[in-house]
Amino acid sequence: MRLEANQLLEIYRRMVRIRRFEERLIELSKVQDVFPGKHHSSMGQEAIAVGACMAMGPEDYLCSTHRLVGHCVARGMDMGRLMAEFMGKETGYSRGKGGMMHVMDLALGVLPTNGIVGSNIPFAAGAALALRLQGETGAVVCFFGDGAANTGAFHEGLNLAAAWRLPVVFICENNRYAVSTTPEMSMPPVQVGMRAVAYGIPGIRLDGNDPLAVFDAVSQALVRARDGEGPTLVEAMTYRLRGHYEGDRLEYRPEEEYAEALSREPVRRFRTRLLDEQVALEAEMLEIEGQVQKEVEVAERFARNSPLPPVSCVREDVYA
């Protein structure tokens, strides 16, 4: 599917928005008592989040992970409210009670996130079943990492979705590390995308640092899902540029591997591509980057100026 120049620039804007927001979160995570929790950065994986979310429609739903910032920002969640949540403030998406891993925005189709690796895979299948039972036309896009692909929840979720032909797109963000474990250490030399064969569904492996490749694959998978043809498994190859969490000493990562990955990182690469293909001029790119920087500054001011939740609300939002 060919995108117009304004759509390509919107992809770049969203990727830069995620990158600048995460860079600021990383700086703030170094300041004592700003965040009551650990930040799990998705830096380096922006192309997957943006490419997939650009393909989604307003009727679709998103299932994220503990590494949620890229998905949430790409889907359109407010950075101020996200940062407020991370700071434990009343104006956050979960009134400051969810912290760095538990946010949701049903108006945007962002289902509740959680920190249990792989748990969102059967959760996505359940959400897709609910859409079918309610006669809705949307589908569910479920993100997870290569580590989650080795959990029982992966098999259970894909098996159920395939057996019942549920409208789900499963996206494995293969960023090379499950905490500190590489795929070579934890699975046979078989691509995660190839596991789709076992469930009788399409599987594809692609360059997860190319937002257009992600957009095309997810667009096709969503059409298939909405048409009642069942799920698709997409393995998007990428690289996590930060540690498992901020503070991770990264002793498991070879320096030469990181340097090579940095040369392929998606934001800079897509910027160069847009300039080389004359989609935009340097001045336009700088303008986008300046606008995004101001958005991040506004978000931080909002979060810092927001109040903490009152003690009186401690028993609220506990039971449905």
VMD Tcl script that draws the C-alpha trace (Angstrom):
set ca {
  {0.00 0.00 0.00}
  {1.50 3.32 -1.08}
  {1.33 6.10 1.49}
  {1.12 9.82 0.79}
  {3.82 12.25 1.88}
  {1.74 13.53 4.80}
  {1.27 9.95 6.06}
  {5.00 9.25 5.82}
  {5.73 12.40 7.78}
  {3.15 11.39 10.38}
  {4.97 8.08 10.78}
  {8.20 9.99 11.36}
  {6.50 12.37 13.79}
  {5.17 9.48 15.88}
  {8.54 7.73 15.91}
  {10.30 10.89 17.03}
  {7.59 11.50 19.64}
  {8.24 8.08 21.18}
  {12.03 8.54 21.05}
  {12.05 12.01 22.64}
  {9.51 11.00 25.28}
  {11.55 7.95 26.24}
  {14.78 9.93 26.30}
  {13.18 12.28 28.82}
  {11.79 9.37 30.84}
  {15.28 7.88 30.99}
  {16.72 11.15 32.29}
  {13.97 11.46 34.89}
  {14.45 7.85 35.99}
  {17.91 8.85 37.21}
  {16.41 11.42 39.60}
  {15.55 9.99 42.99}
  {11.86 9.65 43.87}
  {10.48 10.87 40.52}
  {9.17 7.47 39.40}
  {8.00 4.86 41.95}
  {9.14 1.96 39.76}
  {11.47 0.82 36.97}
  {11.14 2.12 33.42}
  {11.34 -0.55 30.68}
  {12.33 1.39 27.58}
  {11.20 0.46 24.07}
  {13.89 2.62 22.46}
  {14.90 1.08 19.15}
  {11.50 -0.53 18.59}
  {9.61 2.58 17.47}
  {9.04 1.42 13.90}
  {7.02 -1.61 15.02}
  {4.72 0.35 17.29}
  {4.12 3.12 14.78}
  {3.80 0.92 11.70}
  {1.27 -1.33 13.45}
  {-0.75 1.50 15.00}
  {-0.89 3.39 11.70}
  {-2.48 0.28 10.18}
  {-5.10 0.03 12.94}
  {-8.53 1.60 12.70}
  {-10.59 3.23 15.45}
  {-12.55 -0.01 15.84}
  {-9.43 -2.03 16.69}
  {-7.92 -2.82 20.10}
  {-4.34 -2.99 21.32}
  {-2.74 -5.33 23.87}
  {0.63 -4.12 25.14}
  {3.28 -5.38 27.57}
  {5.51 -4.10 30.38}
  {7.44 -2.29 27.61}
  {4.42 -0.17 26.78}
  {5.48 3.40 26.04}
  {5.98 3.03 22.29}
  {2.65 1.27 21.76}
  {0.70 3.76 23.89}
  {2.20 6.87 22.33}
  {1.91 5.46 18.81}
  {-1.78 4.75 19.41}
  {-2.33 8.36 20.47}
  {-2.38 8.28 24.27}
  {-1.58 11.59 25.92}
  {2.06 11.89 27.00}
  {1.17 14.19 29.89}
  {-1.25 11.70 31.39}
  {1.22 8.86 30.78}
  {4.02 10.70 32.54}
  {1.64 11.66 35.35}
  {0.79 7.97 35.77}
  {4.46 7.04 35.91}
  {4.95 9.71 38.61}
  {2.01 8.33 40.60}
  {-0.14 11.41 40.04}
  {-3.94 11.71 40.23}
  {-4.18 12.88 36.59}
  {-2.57 9.69 35.25}
  {-4.47 7.13 33.23}
  {-4.88 4.90 36.30}
  {-4.98 7.78 38.82}
  {-1.36 7.10 39.64}
  {-2.11 3.60 40.93}
  {-0.81 1.66 37.95}
  {2.64 3.17 37.66}
  {5.03 2.12 34.92}
  {3.21 -1.06 33.82}
  {-0.55 -0.69 34.27}
  {-2.34 1.79 32.02}
  {-5.33 1.68 29.72}
  {-7.40 3.95 27.48}
  {-10.52 2.21 26.24}
  {-11.52 5.27 24.20}
  {-8.44 4.56 22.04}
  {-8.84 0.79 22.27}
  {-5.81 0.35 24.53}
  {-6.64 -2.57 26.80}
  {-5.10 -2.79 30.30}
  {-1.37 -3.47 30.23}
  {0.41 -5.68 32.76}
  {3.89 -6.86 33.62}
  {3.44 -10.64 33.38}
  {5.39 -11.82 30.34}
  {3.16 -13.52 27.77}
  {-0.06 -13.05 29.73}
  {-1.49 -10.62 27.20}
  {-1.45 -13.26 24.44}
  {-4.45 -15.30 25.67}
  {-5.90 -12.02 26.94}
  {-5.88 -10.77 23.33}
  {-7.61 -13.95 22.18}
  {-10.29 -13.40 24.81}
  {-10.77 -9.79 23.73}
  {-11.10 -10.94 20.11}
  {-13.70 -13.51 21.15}
  {-15.62 -10.74 22.94}
  {-15.58 -8.63 19.78}
  {-17.04 -11.53 17.80}
  {-19.72 -12.30 20.38}
  {-20.73 -8.64 20.50}
  {-20.90 -8.42 16.71}
  {-18.13 -5.82 16.49}
  {-16.09 -5.38 13.31}
  {-12.71 -4.65 14.91}
  {-9.67 -6.80 15.58}
  {-7.03 -7.00 18.30}
  {-3.33 -6.27 17.79}
  {-1.20 -8.02 20.42}
  {2.47 -7.15 21.00}
  {4.92 -9.39 22.87}
  {8.63 -10.13 22.95}
  {10.72 -13.11 21.89}
  {10.87 -14.23 25.53}
  {7.08 -14.40 25.70}
  {7.12 -16.66 22.63}
  {8.61 -19.37 24.86}
  {5.83 -19.30 27.45}
  {2.86 -21.62 27.67}
  {0.58 -18.61 27.25}
  {1.93 -18.18 23.71}
  {0.82 -21.66 22.71}
  {-2.51 -21.40 24.49}
  {-3.37 -18.00 23.01}
  {-2.38 -18.81 19.43}
  {-3.96 -22.26 19.56}
  {-7.31 -20.90 20.74}
  {-7.27 -17.97 18.31}
  {-6.42 -20.28 15.40}
  {-8.96 -22.95 16.36}
  {-11.76 -20.41 16.60}
  {-10.47 -18.14 13.79}
  {-10.49 -15.13 16.08}
  {-9.66 -11.62 14.78}
  {-6.18 -11.16 16.24}
  {-2.82 -10.04 14.87}
  {0.02 -11.37 17.03}
  {3.23 -9.31 16.74}
  {6.43 -10.70 18.22}
  {8.89 -7.84 18.75}
  {12.07 -9.89 18.54}
  {14.54 -7.49 20.14}
  {17.23 -10.13 20.72}
  {16.98 -10.27 24.50}
  {14.52 -11.74 26.98}
  {16.01 -9.78 29.89}
  {19.57 -11.05 29.20}
  {18.78 -14.30 27.33}
  {19.29 -14.45 23.56}
  {17.07 -16.57 21.29}
  {20.07 -18.82 20.56}
  {20.20 -19.73 24.25}
  {16.50 -20.44 24.69}
  {15.03 -21.87 21.50}
  {16.02 -24.10 18.57}
  {17.19 -22.38 15.36}
  {13.63 -21.86 14.14}
  {12.11 -18.44 13.51}
  {9.24 -17.48 15.79}
  {7.21 -16.58 12.71}
  {7.58 -20.14 11.43}
  {5.72 -21.45 14.46}
  {2.54 -20.25 12.76}
  {2.64 -23.45 10.69}
  {1.80 -25.45 13.82}
  {-1.45 -23.52 14.20}
  {-2.39 -23.47 10.52}
  {-2.19 -19.68 10.28}
  {-0.01 -17.31 8.21}
  {3.37 -16.40 9.68}
  {5.80 -13.78 8.48}
  {9.22 -12.48 9.52}
  {10.12 -8.92 8.57}
  {12.46 -6.02 9.25}
  {11.01 -4.47 12.40}
  {13.13 -1.35 11.91}
  {11.19 -0.52 8.74}
  {7.83 1.06 9.66}
  {6.51 0.65 6.12}
  {7.18 -3.10 6.12}
  {5.35 -3.36 9.45}
  {2.49 -1.19 8.19}
  {2.00 -3.33 5.07}
  {2.10 -6.64 6.93}
  {-0.22 -5.55 9.74}
  {-2.63 -3.90 7.29}
  {-3.00 -7.18 5.39}
  {-3.29 -9.18 8.61}
  {-6.03 -6.86 9.91}
  {-8.03 -7.23 6.70}
  {-7.78 -10.98 7.05}
  {-8.79 -10.84 10.72}
  {-11.78 -8.57 10.12}
  {-12.94 -10.80 7.25}
  {-13.22 -13.76 9.63}
  {-10.15 -15.60 8.32}
  {-8.45 -15.76 11.70}
  {-5.14 -14.66 13.22}
  {-1.72 -13.93 11.75}
  {1.67 -14.20 13.47}
  {4.17 -11.44 12.60}
  {7.77 -11.65 13.79}
  {9.35 -8.19 13.60}
  {13.14 -8.25 13.96}
  {14.53 -5.32 15.90}
  {16.95 -4.46 18.72}
  {16.40 -3.04 22.18}
  {18.83 -0.13 22.46}
  {18.48 0.20 26.23}
  {18.71 -2.36 29.00}
  {15.87 -4.55 30.20}
  {15.14 -1.70 32.61}
  {16.86 1.60 33.36}
  {19.74 0.68 35.63}
  {20.49 -2.59 33.84}
  {24.30 -2.81 33.59}
  {24.09 -4.58 30.17}
  {27.07 -6.83 30.87}
  {25.51 -9.46 28.62}
  {25.55 -7.31 25.46}
  {28.67 -7.25 23.22}
  {29.78 -3.71 22.33}
  {30.22 -4.54 18.64}
  {26.69 -5.93 18.49}
  {25.29 -2.71 19.93}
  {27.32 -0.57 17.52}
  {26.01 -2.55 14.55}
  {22.43 -2.28 15.83}
  {22.81 1.46 16.35}
  {23.72 1.85 12.68}
  {20.31 0.32 11.79}
  {18.18 2.07 14.41}
  {14.78 3.02 12.96}
  {14.35 6.73 13.68}
  {17.56 7.94 12.07}
  {17.21 5.43 9.22}
  {13.66 6.53 8.37}
  {14.70 10.19 8.55}
  {17.47 9.54 6.03}
  {15.07 7.64 3.80}
  {12.54 10.47 3.70}
  {15.27 12.96 2.83}
  {16.84 10.71 0.18}
  {13.43 10.09 -1.45}
  {12.69 13.84 -1.29}
  {9.53 13.31 0.75}
  {10.58 16.26 2.89}
  {13.31 18.85 3.22}
  {15.72 19.13 6.12}
  {13.88 22.22 7.36}
  {10.60 20.26 7.56}
  {12.24 17.48 9.54}
  {13.75 19.98 11.97}
  {10.36 21.62 12.39}
  {8.74 18.28 13.28}
  {11.52 17.53 15.76}
  {11.16 20.95 17.37}
  {7.40 20.56 17.71}
  {7.78 17.15 19.31}
  {10.34 18.47 21.78}
  {7.85 21.11 22.89}
  {5.14 18.45 23.28}
  {7.40 16.49 25.62}
  {8.19 19.59 27.66}
  {4.46 20.38 27.99}
  {3.80 16.78 29.06}
  {6.46 16.96 31.76}
  {5.13 20.27 33.13}
  {1.63 18.79 33.28}
  {2.84 15.73 35.15}
  {5.02 17.66 37.60}
  {2.22 20.12 38.38}
  {-0.38 17.40 38.87}
  {-1.43 16.46 42.43}
  {-0.85 13.15 44.11}
  {-4.01 11.09 44.65}
  {-5.65 11.68 48.04}
  {-5.29 9.02 50.71}
  {-9.08 8.76 50.77}
  {-9.10 7.05 47.35}
  {-6.97 4.10 48.45}
  {-9.95 1.72 48.44}
  {-11.42 3.02 45.21}
  {-10.90 1.28 41.82}
  {-10.19 -2.03 43.57}
  {-13.30 -3.98 42.56}
  {-15.47 -3.65 39.48}
}
mol new
graphics top color blue
foreach p $ca { graphics top sphere $p radius 0.5 }
foreach p [lrange $ca 0 end-1] q [lrange $ca 1 end] { graphics top cylinder $p $q radius 0.2 }
display resetview
